[in-house]
Amino acid sequence: MGKQIVIRPDTEENRTWRENVHPPGWMNPAPADCYNLVVLGAGTAGLVTAAGAAGLGAKVALIERELMGGDCLNVGCVPSKGIIRASRAFHDARTSGEFGVEGAGGLSADFGKAMERMRRIRADISVHDSVRRFSETLGVDVFLGEGRFAGPDVIEVEGARLRFRRAAICTGARAAAPPIPGIGEAGFLTNETVFSLTGLPGRLAVVGAGPIGCELSQTFGRMGSRVTLFEMGTHILPREDPDAAGIVQDTLVAEGVDLLLNAKVARVSMAGGEKILHVEQEGKAREIRVDEILVGIGRAPNVEGLNLESAGIAYDPRKGVEVNDRLQTSNPRVYAAGDICYPFKFTHTADALARILIANALFLGRQKSSSLVVPWCTFTDPEVAHVGMYEAEAGEKGIPVVTLTVPLSDVDRAKLDGETEGFARVHLRRGSDTILGATIVASHAGEMINEISLAMTAGLGLSAIGKTIHPYPTQGEVIKKLADAYNRTRLTPTVKRILSAWLRWQRG
């Protein structure tokens, strides 16, 4: 039996959740003589790999030391989007005066109820990732406990030896501990612990203005925390285009987040129950006193304790397991997928990589991870979604680019919704309609980017989107307007003269 997992708070929803993802008293099955596939880690990559392989007839073992579902279900996508939605609902209600709603200014947010709703939904979703579903419905041998390699073709777990023809390392990554003196003694939250809160921190410091830091800064600020967001760079969301990040940055500041750029947290101390951040900003020192600190910087691969050396598997403690383009490790029997080996650490990429792994490991496939078109989204309000290359990235590769941008203020539905802050941008290979990349800033950018991702995956140019009828009025029309803008670039003076001459000839 695997280790006992303590989940807080101890509520009915969380007890249901635990029963699904790490049931107390679970007895591991007797291992088969040999498995087609042994999967280490039951996060998204591991679950998709195990379910897909079992569905195709493989004998599969799945090993998880903590919670089935991994980060996404338990401490990532699901809980974060649950409270993000609650904070957006509260913000929309409170700012609904322009739509004729009276009395909105007197509303208050109940953080406890918002967290209770999140826990209830997480428990409901956890059925899909549950031990019993995988063992009883899908026919996977589920082992709870610490799995480690004991040779090139065997993994040990809780005293059992699992021999395999192929293995998949899907152990993911975790929040990295920040190298800030004193922060460990003071205590800090990460995405792995913040969703256990039952009370709203009055004052919250957020270290790191990447996607996690920005999403939760806005969320906690809207719910009523006084939030201070620290970023060492010159703007938030440093991976995104400065003007895209700037829209979100202006929104956070307007909503009351105290943003400190070019700021380094030198150390943390305690005094009278307060946590004191000693900050260096542009040559000046200052102190920020808070009740809680949330750290959103960096991820570390879960390679410790796997005994990878015994299986001849190469890895880097900072980057994770080394794989080739077909996701094969230095041990040809062993593959890897997800955050443990891939630079884009998203649930949807873990899912996509798992499908490649199944084809290559079990069916002599030659699928390549480099062929994936990977979109992503930061779920602030407005959201920032991106797919493919940025303009600077294309320039570094020597690819000539034409960039087109259409503001949301040009879209009727955005005006009607009161959501005109944002834009859609596409990067095309110069002289063609080939889409190299795109960025959308909008309230539902994560939904809107899919049209461009589909076009890129299918090898369709922007002209194909231009020929597609879009319902009116929708905010998605902004993408069709990009196609219209491209078509106008094709109407050169020479083309205009030819068309004009043709029309004059028709008139006789």
VOGUFI-383357 format. One record per residue (C-alpha): residue number from 0; x, y, z negated. Coordinates in Angstrom, 1 decimal. Layout:
VOGUFI-383357
- NUM:X:Y:Z
...
end
This chain:
VOGUFI-383357
- 0:0.0:0.0:0.0
- 1:1.3:3.5:0.8
- 2:1.9:6.2:-1.7
- 3:-1.0:7.8:-3.5
- 4:-1.9:11.2:-2.0
- 5:-3.1:14.0:-4.2
- 6:-5.4:16.5:-2.4
- 7:-6.5:19.8:-3.9
- 8:-9.0:21.1:-4.7
- 9:-10.8:18.0:-6.0
- 10:-14.1:18.5:-4.2
- 11:-16.6:16.2:-2.6
- 12:-15.6:17.3:0.9
- 13:-11.9:16.7:0.1
- 14:-12.6:13.3:-1.4
- 15:-14.4:12.3:1.8
- 16:-11.5:13.7:3.8
- 17:-9.0:11.7:1.8
- 18:-11.1:8.5:2.1
- 19:-10.8:8.9:5.9
- 20:-7.2:9.8:6.4
- 21:-5.5:8.0:3.5
- 22:-8.0:5.8:1.6
- 23:-6.9:4.9:-1.9
- 24:-6.4:1.2:-2.3
- 25:-5.8:0.6:1.4
- 26:-4.1:-2.8:1.9
- 27:-1.8:-3.0:4.9
- 28:-2.5:-5.9:7.3
- 29:-0.2:-8.9:7.8
- 30:2.1:-7.9:10.7
- 31:1.9:-9.7:14.1
- 32:4.8:-11.7:15.4
- 33:5.6:-8.9:17.9
- 34:3.9:-5.7:19.0
- 35:3.7:-4.3:22.5
- 36:4.0:-0.9:20.7
- 37:4.8:0.3:17.2
- 38:3.9:4.0:16.7
- 39:5.6:6.0:13.9
- 40:3.4:8.9:12.8
- 41:-0.3:9.4:13.1
- 42:-0.5:13.0:14.1
- 43:-2.0:14.0:17.5
- 44:0.8:12.3:19.6
- 45:0.7:9.1:17.5
- 46:-3.1:8.8:17.5
- 47:-3.4:9.4:21.2
- 48:-0.6:6.9:21.9
- 49:-2.0:4.3:19.6
- 50:-5.6:4.6:20.8
- 51:-4.7:4.8:24.5
- 52:-2.4:1.8:24.4
- 53:-4.8:-0.3:22.4
- 54:-7.6:0.6:24.8
- 55:-5.5:-0.8:27.6
- 56:-5.1:-4.1:25.8
- 57:-1.8:-3.6:24.0
- 58:-1.1:-5.0:20.5
- 59:-0.4:-1.8:18.6
- 60:0.8:-1.0:15.1
- 61:0.4:2.6:13.7
- 62:2.4:3.7:10.7
- 63:1.6:6.9:8.6
- 64:3.2:7.9:5.4
- 65:0.8:10.7:4.5
- 66:-2.4:11.8:6.2
- 67:-3.8:10.4:9.5
- 68:-4.5:13.3:11.8
- 69:-1.2:15.0:11.2
- 70:-0.8:18.8:11.0
- 71:-3.6:19.7:13.4
- 72:-6.5:18.1:11.4
- 73:-5.2:18.5:7.9
- 74:-3.2:21.7:7.6
- 75:-3.2:23.3:11.1
- 76:-5.6:23.9:13.9
- 77:-8.8:22.7:12.2
- 78:-8.6:24.5:8.8
- 79:-7.0:27.6:10.3
- 80:-9.7:28.0:13.0
- 81:-12.4:27.3:10.3
- 82:-11.4:30.3:8.2
- 83:-10.5:32.4:11.3
- 84:-14.1:32.0:12.5
- 85:-15.4:33.0:9.0
- 86:-13.3:36.1:9.0
- 87:-14.3:37.0:12.5
- 88:-18.0:36.6:11.6
- 89:-17.6:38.8:8.6
- 90:-15.7:41.5:10.6
- 91:-18.3:41.4:13.4
- 92:-21.1:41.9:10.9
- 93:-19.3:44.7:9.1
- 94:-18.5:46.6:12.3
- 95:-21.9:46.0:13.9
- 96:-23.2:49.6:13.4
- 97:-22.6:50.6:17.0
- 98:-25.0:47.9:18.1
- 99:-27.8:49.3:16.0
- 100:-27.3:47.1:12.9
- 101:-28.1:49.1:9.7
- 102:-26.6:48.4:6.3
- 103:-23.5:46.5:7.6
- 104:-21.1:48.6:5.6
- 105:-22.3:47.1:2.3
- 106:-21.5:43.5:3.2
- 107:-19.0:41.5:1.2
- 108:-17.1:38.3:2.0
- 109:-17.2:35.1:-0.1
- 110:-13.8:33.5:0.4
- 111:-14.7:30.5:-1.7
- 112:-17.7:29.7:0.5
- 113:-15.7:30.2:3.7
- 114:-13.1:27.7:2.4
- 115:-15.9:25.3:1.3
- 116:-17.3:25.4:4.9
- 117:-13.9:24.7:6.3
- 118:-13.4:21.7:4.0
- 119:-16.8:20.3:4.9
- 120:-16.1:20.6:8.7
- 121:-12.6:19.1:8.3
- 122:-14.0:16.1:6.4
- 123:-16.6:15.6:9.2
- 124:-14.0:15.8:12.0
- 125:-11.6:13.5:10.1
- 126:-13.8:10.5:10.9
- 127:-12.3:10.5:14.4
- 128:-8.8:10.2:13.0
- 129:-9.7:7.8:10.2
- 130:-7.9:4.6:9.1
- 131:-11.0:2.6:9.5
- 132:-11.9:3.8:13.0
- 133:-8.4:2.9:14.2
- 134:-8.3:-0.4:12.5
- 135:-11.9:-1.6:12.8
- 136:-13.1:0.0:16.0
- 137:-9.9:0.4:18.1
- 138:-8.2:-2.8:16.8
- 139:-4.9:-1.0:15.8
- 140:-2.9:-2.5:12.9
- 141:-2.7:0.5:10.5
- 142:0.1:0.6:8.0
- 143:0.3:3.3:5.3
- 144:3.7:3.8:4.0
- 145:7.3:4.9:4.8
- 146:8.4:3.5:8.1
- 147:12.0:3.2:9.0
- 148:14.1:1.5:11.7
- 149:15.9:-1.7:10.7
- 150:17.5:-2.3:14.0
- 151:17.0:-1.6:17.7
- 152:13.7:-3.6:17.9
- 153:12.3:-3.7:14.4
- 154:10.7:-1.2:11.9
- 155:10.2:-1.8:8.2
- 156:7.2:-0.5:6.3
- 157:6.3:-1.3:2.7
- 158:8.2:-4.6:2.8
- 159:6.9:-5.7:6.1
- 160:9.0:-6.1:9.3
- 161:7.3:-5.1:12.5
- 162:9.1:-6.3:15.7
- 163:8.3:-4.5:18.9
- 164:8.8:-4.5:22.6
- 165:8.5:-0.7:22.6
- 166:8.2:1.9:19.9
- 167:7.1:5.5:19.8
- 168:8.4:8.2:17.4
- 169:5.6:10.7:16.8
- 170:6.5:12.0:13.3
- 171:6.1:15.6:14.2
- 172:7.5:18.6:12.4
- 173:6.9:20.5:9.2
- 174:7.1:24.1:7.9
- 175:10.7:25.0:7.4
- 176:11.8:26.4:4.0
- 177:13.0:30.0:4.4
- 178:16.6:30.9:3.4
- 179:15.5:33.7:1.1
- 180:17.1:33.7:-2.4
- 181:14.6:33.3:-5.2
- 182:11.6:32.4:-3.1
- 183:11.6:28.8:-4.2
- 184:11.6:29.8:-7.8
- 185:8.8:32.3:-7.2
- 186:6.8:29.9:-5.2
- 187:5.4:30.4:-1.7
- 188:2.6:29.2:0.6
- 189:3.0:27.7:4.1
- 190:0.3:26.4:6.5
- 191:0.6:23.1:4.6
- 192:-0.6:24.6:1.3
- 193:-2.5:27.8:2.0
- 194:-5.7:25.9:2.9
- 195:-5.8:24.5:-0.6
- 196:-6.6:28.0:-2.0
- 197:-10.0:28.4:-3.7
- 198:-9.5:32.1:-4.6
- 199:-8.6:35.0:-2.4
- 200:-5.1:36.6:-3.2
- 201:-5.6:40.2:-4.0
- 202:-2.2:41.1:-2.5
- 203:-0.6:38.8:0.1
- 204:2.8:39.1:1.7
- 205:3.2:37.3:5.0
- 206:6.8:36.6:6.2
- 207:7.1:36.2:9.9
- 208:4.8:37.8:12.6
- 209:4.6:34.8:14.9
- 210:1.3:33.2:15.8
- 211:0.7:31.7:12.3
- 212:1.7:34.9:10.5
- 213:-0.5:37.1:12.7
- 214:-3.5:34.9:12.6
- 215:-3.5:34.5:8.9
- 216:-2.6:38.1:8.2
- 217:-5.7:39.2:10.1
- 218:-7.8:36.5:8.5
- 219:-6.9:37.3:4.9
- 220:-7.0:41.0:5.5
- 221:-10.6:40.8:6.9
- 222:-11.6:38.7:3.9
- 223:-10.4:41.3:1.5
- 224:-6.7:40.7:0.7
- 225:-4.3:43.6:0.9
- 226:-1.8:42.2:3.4
- 227:1.8:43.2:4.0
- 228:3.3:41.6:7.2
- 229:7.1:41.4:7.6
- 230:8.8:41.0:10.9
- 231:12.6:41.2:11.6
- 232:12.0:42.2:15.2
- 233:10.7:45.3:16.9
- 234:7.1:44.0:17.4
- 235:4.9:41.2:16.4
- 236:4.5:38.0:18.6
- 237:8.0:38.4:19.9
- 238:7.5:35.7:22.6
- 239:4.7:37.6:24.3
- 240:4.9:40.7:26.6
- 241:5.4:43.8:24.5
- 242:2.1:45.4:25.7
- 243:0.2:42.2:25.0
- 244:1.6:42.0:21.5
- 245:1.1:45.7:21.1
- 246:-2.7:45.4:21.5
- 247:-2.8:42.9:18.6
- 248:-0.4:44.9:16.6
- 249:-2.5:48.1:16.9
- 250:-5.6:46.0:15.9
- 251:-3.9:44.6:12.8
- 252:-2.7:48.1:11.7
- 253:-6.2:49.6:12.4
- 254:-7.7:46.9:10.2
- 255:-5.5:47.7:7.3
- 256:-2.5:45.3:7.5
- 257:0.6:47.0:6.3
- 258:3.1:46.1:9.0
- 259:6.9:46.3:8.3
- 260:9.0:45.9:11.4
- 261:12.8:45.6:11.5
- 262:12.4:44.4:8.0
- 263:14.3:41.6:6.2
- 264:13.3:40.1:2.9
- 265:16.6:39.9:1.1
- 266:15.4:38.1:-2.0
- 267:12.4:37.5:-4.2
- 268:12.1:37.9:-7.9
- 269:9.4:37.6:-10.6
- 270:8.1:40.1:-13.2
- 271:5.0:39.8:-15.3
- 272:3.3:37.3:-13.0
- 273:4.0:39.4:-9.9
- 274:6.2:38.3:-7.0
- 275:8.5:41.0:-5.9
- 276:9.9:41.1:-2.4
- 277:13.2:43.0:-2.1
- 278:13.1:44.3:1.4
- 279:15.8:45.9:3.6
- 280:14.3:48.1:6.4
- 281:16.4:50.3:8.7
- 282:19.0:50.8:6.0
- 283:16.6:51.5:3.2
- 284:15.7:49.2:0.3
- 285:12.2:48.9:-1.1
- 286:10.1:46.6:-3.3
- 287:6.8:45.0:-2.5
- 288:4.8:43.5:-5.3
- 289:2.2:40.8:-4.4
- 290:0.3:37.9:-5.9
- 291:1.1:35.3:-3.2
- 292:3.7:34.9:-0.4
- 293:2.9:33.1:2.8
- 294:5.8:32.0:5.0
- 295:5.2:31.5:8.7
- 296:8.7:31.1:10.2
- 297:10.2:28.1:11.7
- 298:9.5:24.4:12.0
- 299:11.8:21.4:11.1
- 300:11.5:18.0:12.8
- 301:10.6:15.0:10.6
- 302:13.7:12.9:11.3
- 303:14.7:12.2:7.7
- 304:14.3:8.7:6.3
- 305:13.7:7.1:9.7
- 306:17.1:5.4:9.8
- 307:17.4:6.3:13.5
- 308:21.1:5.4:13.5
- 309:20.3:1.8:13.0
- 310:18.3:1.8:16.2
- 311:20.9:3.8:18.2
- 312:18.6:6.8:18.6
- 313:20.3:10.1:19.1
- 314:18.8:13.2:17.3
- 315:19.6:16.7:16.1
- 316:18.4:17.6:12.6
- 317:17.3:21.0:13.9
- 318:15.8:20.1:17.3
- 319:14.6:16.6:16.7
- 320:14.9:13.3:18.6
- 321:16.7:13.6:22.0
- 322:14.6:12.3:25.0
- 323:15.0:12.4:28.7
- 324:12.4:13.7:31.1
- 325:10.4:10.5:30.8
- 326:10.4:10.8:26.9
- 327:12.8:7.9:26.5
- 328:15.4:8.1:23.7
- 329:18.9:6.8:23.8
- 330:17.5:3.4:22.8
- 331:15.7:2.3:26.0
- 332:13.0:0.5:23.9
- 333:12.1:3.6:22.0
- 334:10.2:6.7:23.2
- 335:9.1:9.9:21.5
- 336:6.3:12.5:21.9
- 337:5.0:15.6:20.2
- 338:6.7:18.1:17.9
- 339:9.5:15.6:17.1
- 340:11.1:16.1:20.5
- 341:9.3:18.8:22.5
- 342:9.9:22.6:22.4
- 343:6.3:23.5:22.8
- 344:4.8:22.4:19.5
- 345:1.1:22.4:20.2
- 346:-1.6:19.8:19.7
- 347:-2.5:19.9:23.4
- 348:1.0:19.2:24.4
- 349:1.3:16.4:22.0
- 350:-1.8:14.9:23.6
- 351:-0.4:15.3:27.1
- 352:3.0:13.9:26.2
- 353:1.4:10.8:24.5
- 354:-0.3:10.0:27.8
- 355:3.0:10.2:29.6
- 356:4.6:8.0:27.0
- 357:2.0:5.3:27.4
- 358:2.4:5.2:31.2
- 359:6.2:5.1:31.0
- 360:6.8:2.8:28.0
- 361:4.2:0.2:28.8
- 362:3.5:0.3:32.5
- 363:6.9:1.2:34.2
- 364:5.6:4.7:34.9
- 365:7.9:7.5:36.1
- 366:5.9:10.4:34.8
- 367:7.9:13.5:33.8
- 368:7.3:15.8:30.9
- 369:8.9:18.7:33.0
- 370:5.9:18.5:35.3
- 371:3.4:19.7:32.7
- 372:1.8:23.1:33.0
- 373:1.6:24.2:29.3
- 374:-0.8:27.0:28.2
- 375:-1.0:28.3:24.6
- 376:-3.0:30.7:22.6
- 377:-2.6:32.8:19.5
- 378:-6.0:33.0:17.9
- 379:-6.0:36.6:16.6
- 380:-8.8:38.9:17.5
- 381:-8.2:39.7:20.4
- 382:-6.5:36.4:21.3
- 383:-3.4:36.2:23.4
- 384:-3.2:33.3:25.8
- 385:-0.4:32.5:28.2
- 386:0.6:29.8:30.8
- 387:3.7:29.3:32.9
- 388:6.5:31.8:33.3
- 389:6.8:35.4:32.0
- 390:8.1:38.0:34.5
- 391:11.4:38.2:32.8
- 392:11.8:34.5:32.8
- 393:11.1:34.3:36.5
- 394:13.7:37.0:37.1
- 395:16.3:35.1:35.1
- 396:15.7:32.2:37.5
- 397:16.1:34.3:40.5
- 398:12.5:34.0:41.6
- 399:11.1:37.1:43.2
- 400:7.8:38.1:41.5
- 401:4.8:40.3:42.1
- 402:2.8:41.1:38.9
- 403:-0.8:42.1:38.9
- 404:-2.7:43.4:35.9
- 405:-6.4:44.1:35.5
- 406:-7.6:45.8:32.2
- 407:-10.7:44.5:30.5
- 408:-12.1:48.0:30.6
- 409:-12.7:47.4:34.3
- 410:-15.0:44.5:33.5
- 411:-18.7:45.2:32.9
- 412:-19.3:42.4:30.4
- 413:-16.3:43.5:28.3
- 414:-17.8:47.0:28.1
- 415:-21.2:45.6:27.1
- 416:-19.6:43.4:24.4
- 417:-17.5:46.2:23.0
- 418:-14.4:44.2:23.7
- 419:-12.4:46.3:26.2
- 420:-9.0:46.1:24.5
- 421:-7.1:43.7:26.6
- 422:-6.2:42.6:30.1
- 423:-5.5:39.7:32.5
- 424:-2.1:39.5:34.2
- 425:-0.7:37.1:36.7
- 426:2.8:36.7:38.1
- 427:2.9:35.5:41.8
- 428:5.8:34.4:43.8
- 429:6.5:37.3:46.1
- 430:5.0:36.9:49.6
- 431:2.5:34.2:48.5
- 432:-0.4:33.6:46.2
- 433:1.5:30.9:44.2
- 434:0.8:31.5:40.5
- 435:4.0:31.4:38.4
- 436:2.4:32.4:35.1
- 437:-0.3:34.4:33.5
- 438:-1.2:36.2:30.3
- 439:-4.7:37.1:29.0
- 440:-5.5:39.3:26.1
- 441:-9.2:39.1:25.2
- 442:-11.5:38.0:22.4
- 443:-11.8:34.5:24.0
- 444:-8.6:34.4:26.0
- 445:-8.0:30.8:25.0
- 446:-11.1:29.8:26.9
- 447:-10.3:32.0:29.9
- 448:-6.8:30.8:30.5
- 449:-8.0:27.4:31.5
- 450:-9.1:28.5:35.0
- 451:-5.5:29.6:35.7
- 452:-4.0:26.5:34.1
- 453:-6.2:24.3:36.3
- 454:-5.2:26.2:39.5
- 455:-1.5:25.9:38.6
- 456:-1.8:22.2:37.8
- 457:-3.7:21.5:41.0
- 458:-1.3:23.5:43.1
- 459:-4.0:26.1:44.0
- 460:-3.1:29.7:44.7
- 461:-4.8:32.8:43.4
- 462:-6.8:33.0:46.6
- 463:-8.7:29.8:45.6
- 464:-9.9:31.6:42.5
- 465:-10.9:34.6:44.6
- 466:-13.1:32.3:46.7
- 467:-14.8:30.9:43.6
- 468:-18.1:32.5:42.6
- 469:-18.0:33.7:39.0
- 470:-21.3:34.3:37.1
- 471:-22.1:38.0:36.5
- 472:-21.7:39.4:34.0
- 473:-18.9:37.5:32.3
- 474:-15.5:38.5:30.9
- 475:-14.0:35.7:33.1
- 476:-14.6:38.0:36.1
- 477:-11.4:39.7:35.2
- 478:-9.6:36.7:36.7
- 479:-11.5:37.0:40.0
- 480:-10.6:40.7:39.9
- 481:-6.9:39.6:39.9
- 482:-7.6:37.7:43.0
- 483:-9.3:40.7:44.6
- 484:-6.2:42.8:43.7
- 485:-4.0:40.3:45.4
- 486:-6.1:40.3:48.5
- 487:-5.8:44.1:48.7
- 488:-2.0:43.8:48.7
- 489:-2.3:41.7:51.9
- 490:-4.1:44.6:53.6
- 491:-1.0:46.4:54.8
- 492:-1.0:49.4:57.0
- 493:-0.2:47.2:60.0
- 494:-3.1:44.8:59.2
- 495:-5.4:47.8:58.8
- 496:-4.4:49.2:62.2
- 497:-5.1:45.8:63.8
- 498:-8.4:45.4:62.1
- 499:-9.4:49.0:63.0
- 500:-8.5:48.5:66.6
- 501:-10.5:45.3:66.7
- 502:-13.6:47.0:65.3
- 503:-13.2:49.9:67.8
- 504:-13.0:47.4:70.6
- 505:-16.2:45.7:69.4
- 506:-18.0:49.1:69.5
- 507:-17.1:49.3:73.2
end
